[in-house]
Amino acid sequence: MFDFIMTEEQKKLRDEVRAFTKWVPRELILDMDAEKIQFPHEYLKEAGRRNLLGTRIPKKYGGRGLKWVDAGIVGEEIGVASYSLACLHGVGADLVCDAIVNFGSEELKQEIVVPLMKGEIYAAEGLTEPRGGSDFFGTTTQAVKDGDDWVLNGQKRFVVGAEGADWFLIYALTDPDAPPHKRLTAFMVPRTAGVESKYIYGLMGVRGGGAGRVLLEDVRIPERYALNGIHGGFNVFLNMMIPERLGTSDMTVGAVRPALEIATRYTSKRKAFGQAIRNFQAVGFKVADSAMQLDSMRSMVYSTCLAVDSGQVSAGKIRRMVSQTKKFTSEAAWEIANNCMQVLGGIGYTDVFPIERILRDIRLSMIWVGSNEIMQSIVQTEWYKEYKEIMADDSIRDVEQDALNSDEVDEKVYE
């Protein structure tokens, strides 16, 4: 994040996270990418030891009790070491715990959030299914009431941290005949009898995070494990879309930042035709555009964090801002990674530099936590709603009338 907008406390927080990111062993990153490690338990334990899990989680549960702007600072620095590590850092401590804090019982907060903040356990989210990704309401995993318990059957896939998770946040169908927003329940499901994770994905990037399929067969859990009550899953989902998508945005800034730094260093040292290649516009302009895009990403993340923190922005506008931030940052990061690889030339396509890994990792950002096409749909819907409010405000100038022949109503044909 920009130094000039940080308070002294925020700079100290940033430096704490930078120290943690610098601690990450090189071998851990390489072994995760080679899938010699399928889940980095030690990384999360160290993050817990340093109290760097759950930036926004209340202090009484072991978090920092800070705001979204602070989380943006943390997310960027966490993303620098590895996008895969950043995903794991965000999903359990920032995403699942956020849902429990907002919708779970005090008992669940003590049982899950407190030990997770210490890095002693890990939680994952099961949202996507084999037959559906973006179709959230098409969930086929079912939970049926049996006495005082609920029995779950179904499958979830692309679950980040499936291999290492002790708890899963699972959305299940509890009332098939109800309207879409009343048919689902969000359950916290422990790794118990009937829960099986299968590590089956050969991922292009973001490896070593234990992404896999979770199978649920006659899993019996008490009703107290339901967040926001039975049939209350939709509101949990809506709440989680902020940390999912805004969290993805801030860590994407950090994950692509090293590509720009490496490209800047390389083009300053590499010579051709008797001079540093940074002096050739075909090279230098790509680096300049990448720097501009990185600052634009930061600006959008920061303004959206401020909007959420303010508590004064409508839910619809927050949805729009979060969605456009996720779409913009992920697409800008992809362009930055490609430009930085391009200016390195052939050597950028090898594992001599980590840009090829960064590029592979960044590609996920446009797909997960809601594809960018879904983000466009949300932005479109919410913007048209906002426009009605804008035009109803008499204090705003109607510039459409400032054309020479604006009064020629017969020329303004709409049907």
C-alpha positions in Angstrom: 0.0 0.0 0.0 1.1 3.6 -0.5 3.4 4.8 2.3 2.0 8.3 2.3 -1.5 7.2 3.4 -0.3 5.0 6.2 -0.3 6.0 9.9 2.7 5.1 11.9 0.9 2.2 13.4 0.0 0.9 10.0 3.7 1.2 8.9 4.7 -0.9 11.9 2.1 -3.5 10.9 3.4 -3.5 7.4 6.9 -4.0 8.6 5.8 -6.9 10.8 4.3 -8.6 7.8 7.3 -7.9 5.7 9.5 -9.6 8.3 7.2 -12.6 8.3 7.2 -12.7 4.5 11.0 -12.5 4.5 11.1 -15.4 7.0 9.3 -17.8 4.6 11.9 -20.4 3.5 12.8 -20.5 -0.2 12.5 -24.3 0.0 8.9 -24.1 1.1 7.9 -22.0 -1.9 9.8 -24.3 -4.3 8.5 -27.5 -2.7 4.9 -26.3 -2.8 5.2 -25.4 -6.5 6.7 -28.8 -7.1 3.9 -30.3 -5.0 6.4 -32.0 -2.7 4.4 -30.2 0.0 0.6 -30.4 -0.2 -0.2 -28.2 2.8 2.2 -25.8 4.6 1.3 -26.4 8.3 4.4 -24.7 9.5 3.7 -21.5 7.6 0.3 -21.1 9.3 1.7 -22.0 12.7 4.3 -19.3 12.3 1.7 -16.8 11.2 -0.3 -17.6 14.3 2.7 -17.3 16.6 3.3 -13.8 15.2 -0.4 -12.9 15.6 -0.6 -12.3 11.8 -3.8 -14.4 11.2 -7.1 -12.6 11.3 -6.4 -8.9 10.8 -10.0 -8.0 11.2 -11.0 -10.7 13.7 -11.8 -9.2 17.2 -8.9 -9.3 19.7 -10.9 -11.3 22.2 -10.8 -14.2 19.7 -7.1 -13.8 19.0 -7.2 -11.5 16.0 -6.0 -7.9 15.6 -9.4 -6.2 15.6 -8.4 -3.9 12.8 -10.2 -2.5 9.7 -10.2 -3.3 6.0 -7.6 -0.7 5.2 -5.2 -2.5 7.6 -6.2 -5.9 6.1 -5.3 -4.4 2.7 -1.8 -3.6 3.9 -1.4 -7.1 5.4 -2.8 -8.8 2.3 -0.5 -7.1 -0.1 2.6 -8.0 1.9 1.5 -11.5 2.5 1.0 -12.0 -1.3 4.6 -11.1 -2.0 6.1 -14.5 -1.0 3.6 -16.7 -2.8 0.1 -16.4 -4.1 -0.6 -20.0 -2.8 0.4 -19.0 0.7 -1.7 -15.9 0.5 -4.7 -17.9 -0.5 -4.3 -20.2 2.5 -3.7 -17.3 4.8 -6.9 -15.5 3.6 -9.3 -18.4 3.4 -9.1 -19.8 6.9 -8.3 -16.8 9.0 -10.0 -14.0 7.1 -12.8 -15.7 5.3 -14.2 -18.6 7.3 -13.5 -17.0 10.7 -15.2 -13.8 9.5 -18.4 -15.9 8.8 -18.2 -17.6 12.2 -17.7 -14.3 14.1 -20.6 -12.7 12.3 -23.0 -15.6 12.2 -21.8 -18.3 14.6 -22.5 -19.0 18.3 -20.1 -18.0 21.0 -19.4 -21.7 21.4 -18.3 -22.0 17.8 -16.1 -19.0 18.1 -14.3 -20.5 21.0 -14.1 -23.9 19.4 -12.9 -22.8 15.9 -11.8 -19.2 15.8 -9.6 -19.0 18.9 -7.4 -22.0 18.0 -7.3 -21.1 14.3 -5.9 -17.6 15.2 -3.1 -19.4 16.9 -2.3 -21.5 13.8 -3.3 -24.7 15.7 -6.1 -25.7 13.3 -7.2 -24.7 9.8 -10.6 -24.1 8.2 -11.6 -24.3 4.5 -14.6 -23.3 2.5 -16.6 -25.7 0.3 -18.6 -23.7 -2.2 -18.0 -25.0 -5.7 -19.5 -28.3 -6.8 -18.7 -30.7 -9.7 -21.9 -29.7 -11.5 -21.7 -26.0 -10.8 -19.3 -23.1 -10.1 -21.0 -19.7 -10.5 -24.4 -21.2 -10.0 -24.4 -20.9 -6.2 -28.1 -21.7 -5.8 -27.7 -24.8 -7.9 -26.0 -26.5 -4.9 -26.8 -30.2 -4.9 -25.2 -31.1 -1.5 -28.1 -31.8 0.8 -28.6 -31.8 4.6 -31.5 -33.7 6.0 -32.8 -33.4 9.5 -32.6 -36.6 11.6 -33.6 -36.2 15.2 -31.5 -33.3 16.7 -28.8 -33.6 14.0 -28.4 -32.9 10.3 -27.0 -35.5 7.9 -25.0 -34.1 4.9 -24.4 -35.8 1.6 -22.7 -34.4 -1.4 -19.4 -33.2 -2.9 -17.4 -29.9 -3.1 -14.4 -29.3 -5.3 -11.6 -26.8 -5.7 -11.5 -26.5 -2.0 -8.4 -24.5 -1.1 -6.7 -26.3 1.9 -8.8 -29.4 1.6 -5.9 -31.6 2.5 -5.0 -29.8 5.7 -8.4 -28.5 6.9 -9.8 -29.5 10.3 -13.1 -27.7 9.6 -15.1 -27.0 6.5 -17.7 -24.3 5.8 -20.2 -26.2 3.7 -23.3 -24.8 1.9 -26.0 -27.4 1.7 -29.6 -27.6 0.5 -32.0 -27.8 3.4 -35.3 -26.8 1.8 -35.4 -27.7 -1.9 -38.9 -26.3 -2.4 -38.0 -22.8 -1.0 -37.1 -19.7 -3.0 -33.3 -19.7 -3.9 -32.4 -17.3 -1.1 -34.1 -19.4 1.6 -33.1 -22.9 0.6 -29.5 -23.1 1.7 -27.7 -23.5 5.1 -24.1 -22.8 5.9 -22.7 -25.5 8.2 -19.4 -25.8 9.9 -18.4 -29.4 9.4 -15.5 -30.9 11.3 -13.2 -33.5 9.7 -15.2 -36.4 11.1 -16.7 -39.7 10.0 -17.9 -39.5 6.5 -15.7 -36.5 5.5 -13.0 -37.4 2.9 -10.7 -35.1 1.0 -9.1 -36.2 -2.2 -6.1 -34.3 -3.6 -6.8 -34.8 -7.3 -6.0 -31.5 -9.1 -2.9 -31.0 -11.1 -3.1 -27.2 -10.9 -1.4 -24.9 -13.4 -0.3 -22.7 -10.5 -1.1 -21.8 -6.9 0.2 -25.3 -5.9 0.9 -26.8 -2.6 -2.2 -25.4 -0.9 -4.0 -28.8 -0.7 -6.7 -27.9 -3.2 -8.9 -30.9 -3.6 -12.4 -32.4 -3.6 -14.3 -33.0 -0.4 -16.7 -35.9 -0.2 -19.5 -35.9 2.3 -21.2 -39.2 3.0 -23.8 -39.4 5.8 -22.0 -36.8 7.8 -23.9 -36.2 11.0 -23.5 -32.8 12.7 -25.5 -31.0 15.4 -27.7 -28.1 14.5 -25.6 -25.7 16.5 -23.0 -26.0 13.7 -25.3 -24.0 11.4 -24.2 -20.4 10.8 -27.1 -17.9 10.9 -29.6 -20.7 11.6 -31.2 -23.2 9.3 -32.0 -21.8 5.8 -29.9 -18.7 6.6 -27.0 -19.6 4.3 -27.7 -16.8 1.7 -26.8 -14.0 4.1 -23.7 -15.8 5.1 -22.7 -16.1 1.5 -23.4 -12.4 0.8 -21.3 -11.4 3.8 -18.4 -13.7 2.7 -18.3 -12.2 -0.8 -16.6 -9.1 0.6 -13.6 -10.8 2.2 -13.4 -13.3 -0.6 -13.2 -10.8 -3.4 -11.6 -7.8 -1.6 -9.1 -10.1 0.0 -8.3 -11.6 -3.3 -7.7 -8.1 -4.7 -5.2 -7.0 -2.0 -3.1 -10.1 -2.1 -3.1 -10.0 -5.9 -1.4 -6.6 -5.7 1.3 -8.2 -3.6 1.7 -11.3 -5.6 2.4 -9.4 -8.9 4.6 -6.7 -7.3 7.8 -8.8 -7.4 7.3 -9.3 -11.2 7.6 -5.6 -11.7 10.5 -5.3 -9.3 12.4 -8.1 -11.1 11.6 -6.7 -14.6 12.8 -3.2 -13.5 16.1 -4.7 -12.1 16.7 -6.9 -15.1 16.0 -4.1 -17.7 18.3 -1.8 -15.9 21.2 -4.3 -16.0 20.6 -6.1 -19.3 22.3 -4.4 -22.3 21.8 -4.6 -26.0 23.2 -2.5 -28.8 25.5 -0.9 -26.3 22.9 0.4 -23.7 20.6 -0.8 -21.0 17.4 -2.1 -22.6 15.3 0.1 -20.3 16.2 2.9 -22.7 14.3 1.3 -25.5 10.7 2.4 -25.5 9.5 -1.0 -26.5 10.9 -2.2 -23.1 10.7 0.8 -20.9 7.1 1.6 -21.8 6.0 -1.9 -20.7 7.6 -1.4 -17.4 6.1 2.1 -17.0 2.6 0.8 -17.9 3.1 -2.0 -15.3 4.0 0.6 -12.6 0.9 2.6 -13.5 -1.3 -0.4 -13.4 0.1 -1.5 -10.0 -0.6 1.9 -8.5 -4.1 1.9 -10.0 -4.7 -1.5 -8.4 -3.6 -0.2 -5.1 -5.8 2.9 -5.4 -8.9 0.8 -6.2 -8.2 -1.6 -3.3 -7.7 1.3 -0.9 -10.8 3.2 -1.9 -12.9 0.1 -1.6 -11.5 -0.7 1.8 -12.3 2.8 2.9 -15.9 2.4 1.6 -16.4 -0.8 3.6 -14.8 0.6 6.7 -17.0 3.7 6.6 -20.2 1.9 7.2 -21.9 4.7 5.2 -22.0 3.1 1.7 -25.1 1.2 0.6 -24.8 -2.6 0.3 -25.4 -2.4 -3.4 -22.6 0.0 -4.0 -20.3 -2.0 -1.8 -21.1 -5.1 -4.0 -20.3 -3.1 -7.1 -17.0 -1.6 -5.7 -15.8 -5.0 -4.5 -16.7 -6.7 -7.7 -15.0 -4.1 -10.0 -12.0 -4.1 -7.7 -11.6 -7.8 -8.0 -12.1 -7.8 -11.8 -9.7 -4.8 -12.3 -6.9 -6.0 -10.1 -6.9 -9.5 -11.4 -6.9 -8.4 -15.1 -4.3 -5.7 -14.5 -2.1 -8.2 -12.6 -2.3 -10.7 -15.5 -1.2 -7.9 -17.9 1.6 -6.9 -15.6 2.9 -10.5 -15.3 2.8 -10.9 -19.1 4.6 -7.6 -19.8 7.3 -8.3 -17.2 7.9 -11.7 -18.8 8.0 -10.1 -22.2 10.8 -7.6 -21.3 12.9 -10.4 -19.9 12.7 -12.2 -23.2 13.5 -15.9 -23.3 15.0 -16.1 -19.9 11.6 -15.0 -18.4 10.1 -18.1 -19.8 12.4 -20.3 -17.7 12.7 -21.1 -14.0 15.8 -19.0 -13.6 13.4 -16.2 -12.6 10.2 -16.7 -10.7 8.1 -14.7 -13.2 6.9 -17.8 -14.9 5.5 -19.1 -11.5 4.0 -15.7 -10.7 2.2 -15.7 -14.1 0.9 -19.2 -13.6 -0.3 -18.3 -10.1 -2.0 -15.0 -11.1 -4.1 -16.7 -13.7 -6.3 -18.1 -11.0 -7.3 -14.6 -9.8 -9.6 -14.1 -12.7 -11.4 -17.4 -12.1 -11.8 -18.1 -8.4 -14.1 -16.5 -5.8 -16.4 -15.6 -8.6 -15.3 -15.4 -12.2 -14.7 -12.0 -13.7 -17.7 -12.5 -15.9 -19.8 -12.7 -12.7 -18.1 -9.6 -11.5 -19.2 -7.8 -14.6 -22.7 -8.9 -14.1 -22.8 -7.6 -10.6 -21.2 -4.3 -11.6 -23.7 -3.9 -14.4 -26.7 -4.6 -12.2 -25.7 -2.4 -9.3 -24.5 0.5 -11.5 -27.9 0.8 -13.3 -29.6 0.8 -9.8 -27.3 3.6 -8.7 -27.9 5.6 -11.9 -31.6 5.9 -11.0 -30.7 7.4 -7.7 -28.2 9.8 -9.3 -30.8 11.1 -11.8 -33.3 11.6 -9.0 -30.9 14.0 -7.3 -31.9 17.6 -8.3 -28.6 19.0 -7.2 -26.7 17.2 -10.1 -26.4 19.0 -13.4 -28.1 17.2 -16.3 -25.4 17.6 -18.9 -27.5 16.0 -21.6 -29.2 19.3 -22.0 -25.9 21.0 -22.8 -26.0 20.1 -26.5 -26.9 22.7 -29.2 -30.0 20.8 -30.3 -30.9 19.1 -27.1 -34.4 20.3 -27.4 -35.0 18.4 -30.7 -37.1 15.7 -28.9 -38.2 14.2 -32.2 -34.6 13.2 -32.8 -34.3 11.3 -29.5 -35.9 8.1 -30.6 -35.6 5.2 -28.1 -38.1 2.6 -29.5 
